[in-house]
């Protein structure tokens, strides 16, 4: 696997150009993008960059974080506060993402998306109002563990970190989550599944995977 250095600005420009010519696979009116990465890779930053660039091109874009779709604490911490298997498979409310985010963007859907559902601080529903993503708009879903759920993604981007970089860039008190990412890499193989892989070991100097001949 070979990578070439690229700036975040150039990466955003290239991705924006690609997205503007992307046709939804289901024939619908919305392009759905997955920006998959550990918190240390900061996928939300790329989502915000893309949203700004797409809006500048006259297209609506909605960045949406999976952290707004956590399950209640009683379910997340059923096996303890530091269980990596629960973090991987039990923290995020995947059915709610299907119901409140992807279903409204199906062909003929309302386009009314719920930006978030659960506040992990208060451990209560957020009561955030629905927003409508107009036809021709882009959903920019960002967060960890996005592959393997059969989400209807039109373009998948994986922000990759080597094991050493992930450990270095994750706060020590959160090192208990590291086995979850090792398992995710082994079971869901995001390096193979993603349409684009961006290595982010040094946040100042990303590198893009070069397609192999």
C-alpha positions in Angstrom: 0.0 0.0 0.0 1.5 3.3 -1.1 0.6 6.8 0.0 1.3 10.2 -1.4 1.5 13.4 0.6 -1.3 15.9 0.2 -2.6 19.0 2.0 -5.9 19.1 3.7 -6.8 22.0 1.3 -6.0 20.0 -1.8 -7.7 16.9 -0.4 -10.9 18.9 0.2 -10.8 20.3 -3.3 -10.3 16.9 -4.9 -13.1 15.3 -2.7 -15.5 18.2 -3.5 -14.9 17.8 -7.2 -15.5 14.1 -6.9 -18.7 14.5 -4.9 -20.2 17.1 -7.2 -20.1 14.4 -10.0 -21.3 11.5 -7.7 -24.6 10.0 -8.6 -26.6 8.4 -5.7 -26.4 4.6 -6.2 -30.1 4.2 -5.4 -31.2 6.8 -7.9 -32.3 9.2 -5.1 -31.8 12.9 -4.5 -29.1 12.8 -1.8 -25.4 11.8 -1.8 -24.4 10.0 1.4 -20.8 10.2 2.5 -19.1 8.2 5.3 -16.0 9.8 6.9 -14.8 6.9 9.1 -12.1 7.3 11.7 -11.2 7.1 15.3 -11.6 10.2 17.4 -7.9 10.8 17.2 -8.1 11.1 13.4 -10.7 13.9 13.8 -13.1 12.9 11.0 -15.3 15.8 12.0 -12.7 18.3 10.8 -12.8 16.9 7.3 -16.6 16.8 7.4 -16.7 20.5 8.2 -14.2 21.3 5.5 -16.2 19.4 2.9 -19.5 21.0 4.0 -18.0 24.5 3.6 -16.6 23.7 0.2 -19.9 22.1 -1.0 -21.9 25.0 0.2 -19.6 27.4 -1.6 -20.3 25.4 -4.7 -24.0 26.0 -4.1 -24.9 22.6 -2.8 -26.5 21.9 0.7 -24.5 19.8 3.0 -25.2 18.3 6.5 -22.3 17.1 8.7 -23.7 14.6 11.2 -21.8 12.9 14.0 -22.4 9.4 15.2 -21.6 10.7 18.7 -25.1 12.2 18.7 -26.6 8.7 18.4 -25.1 7.0 21.4 -27.3 4.6 23.3 -28.3 5.3 26.9 -25.6 4.8 29.6 -27.4 1.8 31.0 -26.8 0.0 27.7 -23.4 1.4 26.9 -22.0 0.5 30.3 -23.8 -2.8 30.8 -20.4 -4.6 30.8 -18.5 -1.9 32.6 -17.2 1.6 31.7 -14.1 0.3 29.9 -15.2 -2.6 27.8 -13.7 -2.3 24.3 -16.1 -4.9 22.8 -19.1 -2.8 24.1 -17.5 0.3 22.7 -17.2 -1.3 19.2 -20.6 -3.0 19.1 -22.9 -1.5 21.7 -22.3 2.2 22.1 -23.8 3.6 18.9 -27.6 3.4 18.1 -27.3 1.9 14.6 -31.1 1.3 14.3 -31.7 5.0 15.1 -29.3 6.1 12.4 -31.1 3.9 9.9 -34.5 5.3 11.0 -33.7 8.9 11.6 -31.0 9.6 9.1 -30.8 7.1 6.2 -34.5 6.3 5.7 -35.6 9.9 5.1 -32.9 10.1 2.4 -34.2 7.1 0.5 -35.8 7.7 -2.9 -39.2 9.3 -2.2 -38.2 10.1 1.4 -39.0 13.3 3.2 -35.4 14.5 3.5 -36.2 15.3 7.2 -33.2 14.2 9.2 -32.6 14.2 12.9 -29.2 15.7 13.5 -28.7 14.0 16.9 -30.7 11.9 19.3 -29.0 11.4 22.7 -26.9 13.6 24.9 -24.3 11.5 26.7 -23.7 14.2 29.4 -27.3 14.4 30.6 -28.1 10.9 29.4 -31.3 12.1 27.9 -32.8 12.7 24.5 -31.6 15.9 23.0 -34.9 17.1 21.5 -33.1 18.7 18.6 -35.5 19.6 15.9 -35.4 17.9 12.5 -33.7 19.6 9.6 -34.6 19.1 5.9 -31.7 18.2 3.5 -33.0 19.5 0.1 -32.7 17.4 -3.1 -29.1 17.5 -4.3 -27.8 17.7 -0.8 -25.0 15.8 0.8 -25.0 13.9 4.1 -21.5 13.9 5.7 -21.7 11.2 8.4 -18.6 11.1 10.5 -17.4 9.0 13.4 -15.8 5.6 14.2 -16.9 2.1 13.0 -19.0 3.2 10.0 -18.3 0.2 7.8 -20.0 -3.1 8.4 -23.6 -1.9 9.0 -24.7 -2.0 5.3 -25.3 1.8 5.4 -26.2 3.0 1.9 -23.0 5.0 1.4 -22.2 6.5 -2.0 -18.6 7.4 -1.0 -16.6 6.0 1.9 -13.5 7.7 3.3 -11.4 6.1 5.9 -9.0 8.2 8.0 -6.4 5.8 8.9 -3.9 5.7 11.8 -1.1 3.2 12.3 -1.3 1.4 15.6 1.5 3.5 17.1 0.0 6.8 15.9 -3.4 5.8 17.3 -1.9 5.1 20.7 0.1 8.3 20.6 -2.8 10.5 19.7 -5.3 8.9 22.0 -5.4 10.3 25.6 -3.9 7.8 28.0 -7.1 7.5 30.0 -8.9 6.4 26.8 -6.4 3.7 25.8 -8.9 1.1 26.8 -10.7 1.8 23.4 -7.6 0.8 21.4 -8.5 -3.0 21.2 -11.8 -2.0 19.7 -10.1 -0.3 16.8 -7.7 -3.3 16.3 -10.8 -5.6 16.1 -12.6 -3.2 13.7 -9.5 -3.2 11.4 -9.4 -7.0 11.4 -13.1 -7.7 11.0 -14.4 -4.9 8.8 -11.1 -4.2 6.9 -11.8 -0.5 6.3 -8.6 -0.2 4.3 -10.1 -2.5 1.7 -13.7 -1.3 1.9 -13.2 2.5 1.7 -13.2 4.3 -1.6 -10.5 6.6 -0.3 -8.0 6.0 2.5 -6.2 9.0 4.1 -3.3 8.3 6.5 -3.4 10.9 9.3 -0.5 9.9 11.6 0.7 13.5 11.4 -2.4 15.7 11.5 -0.5 18.5 9.8 0.6 16.3 6.9 -2.0 13.8 5.6 -1.3 11.3 2.9 -3.7 9.8 0.4 -3.5 6.2 -0.7 -2.4 5.8 -4.3 -4.5 3.4 -6.4 -2.5 0.3 -7.4 -2.2 -0.6 -11.1 
